[in-house]
Amino acid sequence: MDFNLPSELVDYLSELDAFIEAEIIPLEQVDDNIRFFDHRREDARTDWDRGGLPNHGWEALLAEARRRADAAGHYRYPLSEEYGGRNGTNLGMAVIREHFARKGLGLHNDLQNEHSIVGNNVGLLLMIEYGSEKQKAEWIEPLATGQRSFAFGITEPDHGSDATHMETTARRNGSSWIIDGTKTWNTGVHTATHDLIFARTSGEAGDGRGITAFLVPTDAAGFVVEEYLWTFNMPTDHARISMTGVEVADDAVFGEEGRGLAVVQHFFNENRIRQAASSLGAAEFCIDRSIAFAKQRAPFGKALSQNQAIQFPVVELATQCEMLRALIHKTAWEMDTNGAFSVSDKVSMCNYWANRLCCEAADRAMQIHGGMGYSRHEPFEHIYRHHRRYRITEGTEEIQMRRVAGYLFGFMKQAAPKGV
């Protein structure tokens, strides 16, 4: 049994580090761009006069970092060579995201809005997998370059984790569809040209089938952004939108009619393992900073690091990180070997535990650093606020635990390995 990372992946981490040093850090430092990452970050990123939306300067900076990464051949790493990528693996993405998050806040990787110089472009992956030939021709390259985007309209005000009871409907009207309903936590719709709307087209409430995905232009008549919801973590781009008699052509259907939930579920596992790896890396950053601080901080004439009250909580966190990393690497490797849904229980284990661990590590780092740890002059409060969200989004930790229980007690079955 070999636990060493593939040599080509280790070499690629060094290549990414060199790119960050040469291209990204200088960009982060010029024109006072550091304001987006130091104690001014929340204010600098937020346009308070536009309902708390991300500041134009902030989003332009992220776009420039992604453009440079794409030009250097890094941004599309997870994609196949056909689309300009490096045939990246689930293991590779997990290792890279942990590596980036362990570096702390920076322009190379900022998880508040899923920005990274190695893109986790779920919309593009979905388009490659489910788009019609016409949709692929129209969307793939603009999605890859950031010229176009679509938001995800699945959650509703009265239906969060349970998408099967959604009340948004779409009915045929000759060669078109008429959509009525409301969506919330519709992230990124402020810049999106389209919204991927999930609506019931057949079946009854509670049915998994009968829900269809539609690519709806955000400037369509009857499509209204009602409000942007302010959150624990600012800026906000999470909208509540309404649709009244919104009409789209039949070619707006994305994937199979009536099988819309499969579109989202297909990439949940890949996204969840990457999210878990990011939370692990952020937790390790908090631990690393806490250890360094405890060694140099000396109240009452001796270093904090000599106190068991400091040592033992950090030991527990570090131990959990070691165990979690082993599970994440093994799970990602199994996903690459046997298919993304062959280890769904392990993905859920990684996801809920990593998100909880990160919050605990950030909280402990604040405690060890004292008053400055609580302030925005240290990054721990930002890490806590962001990663606390992951314990709710894309399946709450209770949903993840219920999934694990389903496999343990035989209520659910794993997908068969590839080729079986």
C-alpha positions in Angstrom: 0.0 0.0 0.0 1.5 3.3 -1.2 0.4 6.5 0.4 2.8 8.7 -1.6 1.2 11.3 -3.9 1.9 10.8 -7.6 5.1 12.5 -8.5 3.5 14.5 -11.3 1.0 15.9 -8.8 3.8 16.9 -6.4 5.7 18.6 -9.3 2.5 20.4 -10.3 2.1 21.9 -6.8 5.6 23.3 -7.2 4.6 24.7 -10.6 1.5 26.3 -9.1 3.5 27.8 -6.3 6.0 29.4 -8.7 3.1 30.8 -10.7 1.6 32.3 -7.6 4.9 33.9 -6.7 5.5 35.3 -10.1 2.1 36.4 -11.2 -0.5 36.4 -8.4 1.3 37.9 -5.4 2.5 40.9 -7.4 -1.0 41.5 -8.6 -2.3 41.2 -5.0 0.2 43.8 -3.8 -0.2 46.5 -6.6 -2.8 49.4 -6.4 -3.5 48.6 -2.8 -5.3 45.4 -3.8 -4.2 44.0 -0.5 -7.2 45.9 0.9 -9.3 43.0 -0.3 -7.5 40.6 2.0 -6.3 42.6 5.1 -8.6 44.0 7.9 -10.4 46.1 5.3 -11.5 43.1 3.3 -15.2 43.1 4.1 -15.6 46.8 3.4 -13.4 46.8 0.3 -15.3 43.8 -1.3 -18.8 45.1 -0.6 -20.7 47.7 -2.5 -22.9 49.0 0.3 -24.8 51.3 -2.1 -26.0 48.4 -4.3 -27.6 46.3 -1.6 -24.4 44.6 -0.4 -23.4 43.2 -3.8 -19.7 42.4 -4.5 -17.7 45.6 -5.5 -16.9 45.9 -9.2 -13.2 46.4 -8.4 -13.2 43.2 -6.3 -14.8 41.1 -9.1 -12.5 42.7 -11.7 -9.4 41.7 -9.7 -10.6 38.1 -9.4 -11.3 38.0 -13.1 -7.8 39.2 -13.9 -6.3 36.5 -11.7 -8.3 33.9 -13.5 -7.3 35.3 -16.9 -3.7 35.0 -16.0 -4.1 31.5 -14.6 -6.0 30.5 -17.8 -3.2 31.9 -20.0 -0.7 29.9 -18.0 -2.6 26.7 -18.4 -3.8 26.3 -14.8 -7.4 27.5 -14.6 -8.8 24.6 -16.6 -6.9 21.9 -14.9 -9.9 19.6 -14.1 -11.1 19.6 -17.8 -10.0 17.2 -20.5 -7.3 18.2 -23.0 -10.1 18.6 -25.5 -11.3 21.7 -23.6 -7.8 23.1 -22.8 -7.4 21.3 -19.5 -4.9 18.8 -18.0 -7.2 15.9 -17.4 -7.3 16.6 -13.7 -8.4 14.0 -11.3 -10.5 14.1 -8.1 -7.4 13.3 -6.1 -5.5 16.1 -7.9 -8.3 18.6 -7.2 -8.5 17.6 -3.5 -4.8 17.9 -3.0 -4.6 21.3 -4.8 -7.5 22.8 -2.9 -6.1 21.7 0.4 -2.7 23.1 -0.6 -4.2 26.4 -1.6 -6.4 26.8 1.5 -3.5 26.0 3.8 -1.7 29.1 2.4 -4.5 31.3 3.9 -6.3 34.2 2.4 -5.1 35.4 -0.9 -5.8 36.1 -4.6 -4.6 32.6 -5.5 -7.7 31.2 -3.8 -10.6 32.8 -2.0 -13.4 30.5 -1.1 -15.9 33.2 -0.2 -17.1 33.0 -3.8 -15.3 29.8 -5.0 -12.5 31.8 -6.7 -9.3 29.9 -7.4 -6.6 30.0 -10.0 -7.4 26.3 -10.5 -11.1 26.5 -11.3 -13.9 24.5 -9.8 -16.2 25.5 -12.6 -19.2 23.3 -11.9 -21.3 25.1 -14.5 -18.8 24.3 -17.2 -18.6 20.6 -16.1 -22.4 20.4 -16.2 -22.5 21.9 -19.7 -20.0 19.4 -21.0 -21.9 16.5 -19.5 -25.5 17.6 -20.2 -25.6 20.3 -22.7 -27.1 19.7 -26.2 -24.7 20.1 -29.1 -26.2 23.6 -29.8 -25.8 24.6 -26.1 -22.2 23.3 -26.0 -21.3 25.3 -29.1 -22.8 28.4 -27.6 -21.6 28.0 -24.0 -18.4 26.0 -23.4 -15.7 28.5 -24.4 -17.5 31.6 -22.9 -18.0 29.6 -19.7 -14.3 28.7 -19.6 -13.2 32.3 -20.1 -15.8 33.8 -17.8 -17.5 35.8 -20.6 -20.8 34.1 -19.7 -22.2 32.4 -16.6 -25.4 30.9 -15.3 -26.6 30.9 -11.7 -28.4 27.9 -10.1 -32.1 28.3 -9.3 -33.0 25.2 -7.3 -33.8 26.3 -3.7 -37.1 27.8 -2.9 -38.3 29.9 0.2 -40.4 27.0 1.5 -38.2 24.2 0.3 -34.5 24.0 1.1 -32.9 20.6 1.4 -36.0 18.9 -0.1 -36.0 19.9 -3.8 -38.6 17.3 -4.7 -41.4 19.4 -3.2 -40.5 22.5 -5.2 -43.5 24.6 -6.2 -42.0 26.3 -9.3 -43.7 24.9 -12.4 -43.2 24.9 -16.2 -45.9 24.1 -18.7 -45.8 23.6 -22.4 -47.1 26.3 -24.6 -46.7 25.0 -28.2 -43.0 25.1 -28.9 -42.1 27.0 -25.7 -42.5 26.7 -22.0 -44.1 29.0 -19.4 -42.4 29.1 -16.0 -43.9 30.5 -12.8 -42.4 30.4 -9.3 -39.9 31.7 -6.8 -36.3 30.8 -6.0 -34.0 31.9 -3.2 -30.3 31.7 -2.4 -29.8 32.1 -6.1 -26.0 32.8 -6.0 -24.3 34.8 -8.7 -27.4 36.0 -10.5 -26.2 39.6 -10.4 -23.7 38.9 -13.2 -25.2 35.8 -14.8 -26.6 36.0 -18.3 -28.8 33.0 -17.5 -30.3 31.2 -14.5 -30.5 27.4 -14.4 -34.1 27.1 -13.2 -35.4 23.8 -11.9 -39.2 23.4 -12.3 -41.8 20.7 -12.0 -43.0 19.7 -15.4 -44.8 16.4 -14.5 -45.5 14.1 -11.5 -46.5 14.9 -8.0 -44.9 16.8 -5.1 -42.2 14.5 -3.6 -41.4 12.7 -6.9 -37.8 12.7 -7.8 -38.7 12.5 -11.5 -40.8 15.2 -13.3 -38.4 18.1 -12.5 -36.8 19.7 -15.5 -33.8 22.2 -15.8 -34.1 25.3 -18.0 -31.5 27.8 -19.0 -33.5 31.0 -18.5 -32.2 34.4 -19.6 -32.0 36.8 -16.7 -33.4 39.6 -18.8 -36.5 37.6 -19.8 -39.8 39.3 -19.3 -41.3 38.3 -15.9 -37.9 37.4 -14.4 -37.4 39.7 -11.4 -34.6 39.9 -8.8 -36.7 40.7 -5.7 -33.9 41.2 -3.2 -30.3 40.2 -2.2 -30.2 38.4 1.1 -27.6 39.7 3.6 -25.7 37.0 5.3 -23.1 36.3 8.1 -20.5 36.7 5.4 -20.4 39.8 3.2 -20.5 40.8 0.4 -23.7 39.0 -0.7 -24.8 37.8 -4.1 -27.5 35.5 -2.9 -30.8 36.6 -4.5 -34.5 35.8 -4.2 -36.0 35.9 -7.6 -39.5 35.5 -8.9 -40.8 34.4 -12.3 -44.3 35.3 -13.6 -45.2 33.9 -17.0 -41.5 33.6 -18.1 -41.5 32.1 -21.6 -38.5 30.2 -22.9 -38.0 28.1 -26.1 -37.9 24.4 -26.1 -34.2 24.5 -26.6 -33.8 26.0 -23.2 -34.3 22.6 -21.6 -31.0 21.5 -20.1 -30.5 17.7 -19.9 -33.4 15.3 -20.1 -37.0 16.5 -19.6 -38.1 15.3 -16.2 -34.6 14.3 -15.1 -33.4 17.7 -13.9 -32.4 16.6 -10.4 -29.9 14.2 -12.0 -28.1 17.2 -13.4 -27.4 18.6 -10.0 -26.7 15.3 -8.2 -24.2 14.2 -10.9 -21.5 16.6 -9.7 -22.5 16.9 -6.0 -20.0 14.2 -5.0 -17.1 15.8 -6.9 -17.9 19.2 -5.5 -18.3 17.9 -2.0 -15.0 16.2 -1.8 -13.3 19.4 -3.1 -15.1 21.4 -0.5 -14.0 19.0 2.2 -10.4 19.4 1.0 -10.7 23.2 1.2 -12.1 23.1 4.7 -9.2 20.8 5.7 -6.6 23.2 4.3 -8.2 26.2 6.0 -8.3 24.2 9.3 -4.6 23.4 8.9 -3.8 27.1 8.3 -5.5 28.0 11.6 -3.6 25.3 13.4 -0.2 26.4 11.8 -0.8 30.0 12.8 -1.9 29.1 16.3 1.3 27.0 16.9 3.6 29.8 15.6 1.8 32.4 17.8 1.8 30.2 20.9 5.6 29.7 20.6 6.4 33.5 20.5 3.6 34.8 22.8 4.9 34.8 26.4 2.5 36.1 29.0 3.5 35.8 32.7 7.1 35.1 31.6 6.7 31.9 29.6 5.5 30.9 26.1 1.9 30.0 25.6 3.1 26.8 24.0 4.2 25.4 27.3 0.6 25.3 28.6 -1.4 22.1 28.3 -4.5 24.2 28.0 -3.1 25.5 24.7 -1.4 22.2 23.6 -4.2 19.7 24.1 -7.0 21.3 22.0 -4.4 21.9 19.2 -3.3 18.2 19.4 -6.9 17.1 19.0 -7.4 19.3 16.0 -4.1 18.2 14.4 -5.0 14.6 14.9 -8.4 15.0 13.3 -6.7 16.7 10.3 -4.3 13.8 9.8 -7.2 11.3 9.9 -9.4 13.4 7.6 -6.6 13.9 5.0 -6.2 10.1 4.8 -9.9 9.6 4.3 -10.2 12.5 1.7 -7.2 11.1 -0.4 -8.5 7.6 -0.2 -12.1 8.7 -1.2 -10.9 10.9 -4.0 -8.7 8.0 -5.3 -11.6 5.6 -5.2 -13.8 8.1 -7.1 -11.2 8.3 -9.8 -10.9 4.5 -9.9 -14.5 3.3 -9.5 -16.6 6.3 -10.3 -17.8 9.5 -8.5 -20.8 7.7 -6.9 -19.1 4.5 -5.8 -18.2 6.0 -2.4 -21.0 8.4 -1.7 -21.1 7.5 2.0 -17.4 8.4 2.3 -17.9 11.7 0.5 -20.6 12.7 2.9 -18.3 11.7 5.9 -15.5 13.8 4.5 -17.8 16.8 3.8 -19.6 17.2 7.1 -16.6 16.4 9.2 -14.3 18.8 7.4 -16.7 21.7 7.5 -17.2 21.2 11.2 -13.5 20.8 11.9 -12.7 24.0 10.1 -15.1 26.0 12.2 -13.6 24.4 15.3 -10.0 25.2 14.2 -10.9 28.8 13.4 -12.7 29.2 16.8 -9.7 27.8 18.6 -7.3 30.0 16.7 -9.3 33.1 17.8 -9.1 31.9 21.4 -5.4 31.3 21.3 -4.7 34.7 19.6 -7.0 36.5 22.1 -8.3 39.9 21.3 -6.4 40.2 18.0 -7.7 36.7 17.0 -11.2 38.1 17.4 -10.4 41.2 15.3 -10.3 41.5 11.6 -6.6 42.1 11.7 -6.3 38.3 11.8 -8.1 36.1 9.2 -9.8 33.6 11.5 -13.1 35.4 11.8 -13.3 35.5 8.0 -12.5 31.8 7.8 -15.1 30.9 10.4 -17.8 33.0 8.7 -17.2 31.5 5.3 -16.8 27.9 6.3 -19.8 28.0 8.7 -21.9 28.4 5.5 -20.7 25.0 4.2 -22.3 23.3 7.1 -25.6 24.3 5.5 -25.2 24.7 1.8 -25.2 21.8 -0.8 -26.7 19.5 1.8 -26.6 20.3 5.5 -24.4 18.3 7.8 -27.5 16.6 9.0 -28.4 15.6 5.4 -24.8 14.3 5.0 -25.1 12.2 8.2 -28.5 10.9 7.0 -26.9 9.8 3.7 -24.2 8.0 5.6 -26.9 6.3 7.8 -28.8 5.3 4.7 -25.8 3.4 3.4 -24.9 1.9 6.8 -28.4 0.6 7.5 -29.2 -0.5 4.0 -31.8 2.1 2.9 -29.5 3.3 0.1 -27.1 1.5 -2.3 -23.8 2.6 -3.7 -23.4 2.9 -7.4 -21.6 0.0 -9.0 -17.9 0.6 -9.7 -16.9 1.5 -13.3 -17.2 -1.4 -15.7 -19.3 -3.5 -13.4 
